[in-house]
Amino acid sequence: MKRRIRISDLVEGIEVISVIGLEKNTGKTVVLNQMLKEFREEGTTTGVTSTGLEGEKRDQVYLNEKPEITVSKGTYFVTSERDFRHRSFSATVIDLRDYRSPLGRMVFAKAEADGKVIISGPSILEYLREAVNAMRSYGCEKILIDGSTSRMSPGTPLVSDGVILATGAALSMNMEELCRKTLFAVKLISLKATEPKLLNRMLALEGGVWIENCGTFEKLSSSALTTSYPRAKIAGKTIFIDGSLTSSVLLSLSERGTRVVVKDFSRIFVDERSLMKYERAGGRLEVLHPANLIAVTVNPFSPTGFKIHSSELIRALEKKIDVPVVNVLEEISK
């Protein structure tokens, strides 16, 4: 029998961990609850928040039962005022912050007993960073961020020290397609950093699209959404985009030897076909701040009742990626 894999072992030495799901029902909450349980057993002071509505009793799309987020006494958490009122345990309010949210102000609290709670944390990156820093100031040794479905921003290295990617049958019932979509996400998260001498100069660039010319950068466009560039001017050049990178923008830069650099993987909104076309044209895509992919977790069950063979999926993914691939439900049952 294979030795049980503990998620807490995989995140050893990593302070802020984001769990990102490629689709609803890929097992994010299961992963989060397992880490909370293991940290409690180790006596680790933990904080938790989210960038969306997480821990609800019933899925809002499929209406199926979902695992709720379970915290233990001493856990710090950040959630909306509305959902704080509906918790199932006593808690001490540490702070109230008036972040823009339809669910009211953000409550910063400490659990005084074990129980379940819906976590609906700050969705704006600046507020999320503030929440993380606050929990750090409370003495949290581990801080967990439950990312909202398909949203990559919580995994930005500007907030998180590491990312766990959750995938599974909810993403696709076709094994080949499921692997392809998962591997594409892994590829984006794992993009390499540009060289240090460029990084230091790019950090000072703000807004729009910049092109390197004879060792200096000049602004090519004030908008990151511009999709028309002179081919001769961009060929073989390094281009920095301070903003989001879309498929149409990337394709407009598909010239041999072109290198496109963005801040981090969370700024990339490119489909697989467009990236493949760009790379075939001889282009390279890099980031200023590389992410740390800790592991990929798989949920073999879809909300419609379909189940895939998790061992087959794990073997297929392990052949292509260098991080652990884990079926958390299976590990829990060992």
C-alpha distance (Angstrom), angle and dihedral (degrees) to the residues before:
residue distance angle dihedral
M1 . . .
K2 3.81 . .
R3 3.79 116.7 .
R4 3.78 113.2 -100.5
I5 3.80 113.8 -102.0
R6 3.79 113.8 -131.7
I7 3.79 114.7 -153.2
S8 3.81 88.9 -149.2
D9 3.81 88.9 61.9
L10 3.81 90.7 54.0
V11 3.81 92.0 53.6
E12 3.80 96.7 44.5
G13 3.80 109.8 141.6
I14 3.83 92.7 14.5
E15 3.81 115.1 112.9
V16 3.83 106.7 -173.4
I17 3.81 116.2 38.5
S18 3.80 126.3 -176.2
V19 3.80 121.5 -160.6
I20 3.80 110.6 -153.2
G21 3.81 123.8 -170.6
L22 3.79 122.8 -154.6
E23 3.81 89.2 -151.9
K24 3.79 139.2 -0.7
N25 3.81 113.8 -77.7
T26 3.80 95.8 25.8
G27 3.81 91.3 125.7
K28 3.82 105.2 -95.2
T29 3.79 94.0 139.7
V30 3.81 91.8 47.5
V31 3.81 89.5 53.9
L32 3.80 91.5 46.5
N33 3.82 93.4 48.8
Q34 3.79 91.5 48.0
M35 3.81 91.5 53.0
L36 3.82 91.0 47.3
K37 3.82 89.3 51.0
E38 3.80 94.4 48.1
F39 3.80 93.1 45.8
R40 3.81 89.8 50.3
E41 3.81 90.0 52.5
E42 3.82 89.6 50.8
G43 3.81 93.3 47.6
T44 3.81 92.1 -117.6
T45 3.82 116.4 158.6
T46 3.80 105.0 -124.3
G47 3.79 137.9 -170.5
V48 3.79 127.3 -165.3
T49 3.79 137.9 -169.8
S50 3.79 138.6 147.7
T51 3.79 143.2 -145.4
G52 3.77 94.4 -129.6
L53 3.78 143.4 12.0
E54 3.80 106.1 -48.3
G55 3.78 132.2 167.4
E56 3.81 97.2 32.7
K57 3.81 115.3 157.5
R58 3.81 95.2 -126.7
D59 3.79 131.1 33.5
Q60 3.80 108.8 -109.7
V61 3.84 92.7 -143.8
Y62 3.83 105.9 36.5
L63 3.85 96.0 23.5
N64 3.80 91.1 -136.6
E65 3.81 124.2 140.0
K66 3.81 114.7 -89.6
P67 3.81 131.8 -164.9
E68 3.80 111.4 -99.7
I69 3.78 122.6 -135.3
T70 3.80 109.6 -98.1
V71 3.80 120.4 -157.0
S72 3.78 128.4 -174.8
K73 3.79 132.4 -142.2
G74 3.79 109.4 -69.0
T75 3.81 96.1 26.8
Y76 3.80 115.5 132.1
F77 3.78 118.2 -142.5
V78 3.79 141.4 176.5
T79 3.79 119.2 -148.7
S80 3.79 140.7 142.7
E81 3.79 122.5 -74.3
R82 3.80 91.0 -115.0
D83 3.79 95.4 53.2
F84 3.79 93.1 40.9
R85 3.82 87.9 63.2
H86 3.82 90.4 55.3
R87 3.82 96.9 53.5
S88 3.83 118.2 124.3
F89 3.83 98.1 -134.8
S90 3.79 142.2 50.4
A91 3.79 117.8 -89.3
T92 3.80 140.6 175.6
V93 3.80 117.3 -124.8
I94 3.79 110.9 -134.4
D95 3.80 100.1 175.0
L96 3.80 143.9 -6.1
R97 3.80 119.5 -148.3
D98 3.77 126.5 -170.3
Y99 3.81 98.5 -133.4
R100 3.79 115.6 162.5
S101 3.80 105.6 -95.1
P102 3.83 135.8 138.3
L103 3.82 87.1 -135.7
G104 3.80 94.7 61.1
R105 3.78 133.0 -109.8
M106 3.80 123.1 -15.2
V107 3.80 115.5 -102.4
F108 3.81 118.8 -149.2
A109 3.80 106.7 -159.9
K110 3.80 148.3 158.8
A111 3.81 121.9 -133.3
E112 3.82 113.5 -122.5
A113 3.82 92.7 -171.6
D114 3.80 139.7 16.0
G115 3.79 117.8 -83.7
K116 3.78 151.1 114.7
V117 3.79 128.4 -74.1
I118 3.77 140.7 172.8
I119 3.79 109.4 -122.9
S120 3.81 113.7 -148.6
G121 3.76 103.3 164.4
P122 3.82 133.5 171.1
S123 3.80 115.3 -52.6
I124 3.82 96.2 -165.7
L125 3.80 113.5 87.0
E126 3.80 95.0 -134.5
Y127 3.81 91.0 54.0
L128 3.81 91.2 45.3
R129 3.80 89.8 54.6
E130 3.82 89.3 50.7
A131 3.81 90.7 50.4
V132 3.81 91.2 50.9
N133 3.80 91.8 48.8
A134 3.81 90.7 48.8
M135 3.81 92.6 52.9
R136 3.78 89.0 46.9
S137 3.82 88.7 54.8
Y138 3.83 89.5 52.2
G139 3.80 88.4 61.6
C140 3.81 100.0 -100.1
E141 3.80 111.7 165.9
K142 3.80 92.6 -168.9
I143 3.81 126.1 31.1
L144 3.81 119.5 -167.5
I145 3.80 124.8 -160.3
D146 3.80 118.8 -164.3
G147 3.79 103.9 -153.0
S148 3.79 120.0 -146.4
T149 3.80 116.9 -111.0
S150 3.82 116.4 -66.3
R151 3.80 91.2 -10.0
M152 3.78 113.3 127.9
S153 3.82 100.5 -176.2
P154 3.86 95.9 93.6
G155 3.79 87.5 62.4
T156 3.79 94.1 59.9
P157 3.82 111.0 127.7
L158 3.81 86.3 -129.8
V159 3.84 86.4 73.9
S160 3.81 109.3 14.2
D161 3.78 131.2 54.2
G162 3.79 92.1 -158.6
V163 3.80 143.5 7.8
I164 3.79 132.4 -139.3
L165 3.80 111.6 -161.6
A166 3.82 117.3 -150.0
T167 3.79 119.0 -156.5
G168 3.79 135.9 159.1
A169 3.77 150.9 131.0
A170 3.82 91.9 -44.1
L171 3.82 87.7 70.1
S172 3.80 93.8 54.8
M173 3.79 137.2 -18.7
N174 3.81 89.5 -147.2
M175 3.82 110.0 88.0
E176 3.80 94.9 -149.9
E177 3.79 93.2 49.3
L178 3.81 91.8 44.3
C179 3.80 91.2 53.5
R180 3.81 92.5 45.4
K181 3.81 94.0 51.0
T182 3.80 92.4 45.2
L183 3.81 93.4 48.2
F184 3.80 90.5 49.7
A185 3.81 90.4 54.6
V186 3.81 89.7 47.6
K187 3.80 89.6 51.1
L188 3.82 92.6 54.1
I189 3.81 93.9 45.7
S190 3.82 90.0 48.4
L191 3.82 98.0 50.8
K192 3.78 112.5 142.5
A193 3.79 124.6 -113.2
T194 3.78 120.3 -108.3
E195 3.80 116.4 -114.1
P196 3.83 117.7 -73.0
K197 3.82 96.0 -115.3
L198 3.83 89.9 59.6
L199 3.79 94.2 39.3
N200 3.79 93.8 60.2
R201 3.81 92.4 51.3
M202 3.81 94.7 44.4
L203 3.80 93.2 52.4
A204 3.81 88.6 70.3
L205 3.83 94.1 52.8
E206 3.79 116.3 99.8
G207 3.79 131.9 -168.7
G208 3.79 130.3 -1.2
V209 3.79 132.1 8.1
W210 3.79 124.7 -32.4
I211 3.81 130.4 -169.4
E212 3.78 128.5 -158.0
N213 3.78 113.5 -125.4
C214 3.81 122.2 176.4
G215 3.79 92.9 -24.1
T216 3.81 97.8 -45.7
F217 3.80 132.6 86.9
E218 3.78 123.6 -122.6
K219 3.79 127.0 -175.3
L220 3.79 112.0 -101.6
S221 3.81 96.2 -179.5
S222 3.79 135.6 -2.2
S223 3.81 89.8 -139.6
A224 3.80 125.7 64.6
L225 3.82 87.7 -151.2
T226 3.82 96.1 64.8
T227 3.82 109.4 124.3
S228 3.81 103.1 -176.7
Y229 3.80 121.3 80.5
P230 3.84 133.4 157.5
R231 3.80 104.9 -100.2
A232 3.79 94.8 -144.2
K233 3.79 91.7 51.6
I234 3.81 97.3 53.3
A235 3.81 101.3 37.3
G236 3.80 110.9 114.6
K237 3.80 92.7 1.3
T238 3.80 133.9 125.4
I239 3.80 111.6 -120.2
F240 3.80 125.1 -168.3
I241 3.81 120.4 -159.1
D242 3.79 117.0 -161.2
G243 3.79 96.9 -162.0
S244 3.78 139.5 28.2
L245 3.78 121.5 -24.7
T246 3.80 113.7 -141.8
S247 3.79 130.1 -172.0
S248 3.80 93.0 -108.1
V249 3.82 92.2 52.0
L250 3.80 92.7 47.1
L251 3.81 91.9 50.2
S252 3.82 90.4 50.0
L253 3.82 86.6 59.0
S254 3.83 95.4 48.9
E255 3.78 99.5 126.9
R256 3.80 127.3 131.9
G257 3.77 113.0 -86.0
T258 3.78 95.1 9.2
R259 3.78 115.4 145.4
V260 3.81 118.1 -160.6
V261 3.79 118.4 -163.5
V262 3.83 126.2 -169.5
K263 3.81 130.0 178.1
D264 3.81 96.0 -103.5
F265 3.81 142.7 -31.2
S266 3.82 93.3 -85.2
R267 3.82 88.9 69.6
I268 3.82 92.0 60.6
F269 3.82 118.9 99.2
V270 3.78 98.5 168.4
D271 3.79 128.1 135.5
E272 3.78 122.1 -129.6
R273 3.80 96.0 -109.8
S274 3.81 93.7 52.1
L275 3.80 92.8 50.5
M276 3.78 90.9 48.2
K277 3.81 90.9 51.1
Y278 3.80 91.1 48.5
E279 3.79 92.5 50.1
R280 3.81 92.5 46.4
A281 3.80 87.8 55.4
G282 3.79 87.5 58.8
G283 3.80 99.3 -98.2
R284 3.81 127.9 142.6
L285 3.80 128.4 -150.1
E286 3.82 119.7 -153.6
V287 3.80 139.4 163.0
L288 3.80 136.7 -137.3
H289 3.80 93.0 -139.2
P290 3.84 114.9 35.6
A291 3.80 118.3 -151.7
N292 3.79 127.7 -129.3
L293 3.81 110.6 -126.7
I294 3.81 105.4 -159.2
A295 3.80 101.9 -179.6
V296 3.79 146.2 -30.4
T297 3.81 117.0 -122.9
V298 3.80 124.3 -160.9
N299 3.79 131.6 -152.0
P300 3.83 109.5 -163.2
F301 3.82 93.4 -164.0
S302 3.80 125.5 84.5
P303 3.84 121.6 -156.2
T304 3.82 88.7 -116.0
G305 3.81 91.7 62.9
F306 3.81 98.1 -100.6
K307 3.82 117.6 135.1
I308 3.78 130.0 -162.3
H309 3.81 127.6 -157.7
S310 3.80 101.2 -95.9
S311 3.82 94.3 -164.3
E312 3.80 90.4 56.1
L313 3.82 91.5 48.2
I314 3.81 92.0 47.4
R315 3.82 92.0 50.1
A316 3.81 91.5 49.0
L317 3.81 92.7 50.2
E318 3.81 95.0 42.7
K319 3.80 89.7 58.6
K320 3.80 90.2 61.0
I321 3.81 107.0 34.3
D322 3.79 135.6 53.2
V323 3.82 100.8 -142.2
P324 3.83 128.6 82.1
V325 3.82 116.8 -83.0
V326 3.80 111.6 -152.1
N327 3.79 137.8 -175.7
V328 3.80 96.6 -149.4
L329 3.83 94.4 -168.8
E330 3.79 89.4 55.8
E331 3.81 92.9 46.5
I332 3.81 91.5 50.7
S333 3.81 91.3 53.5
K334 3.83 94.1 53.0
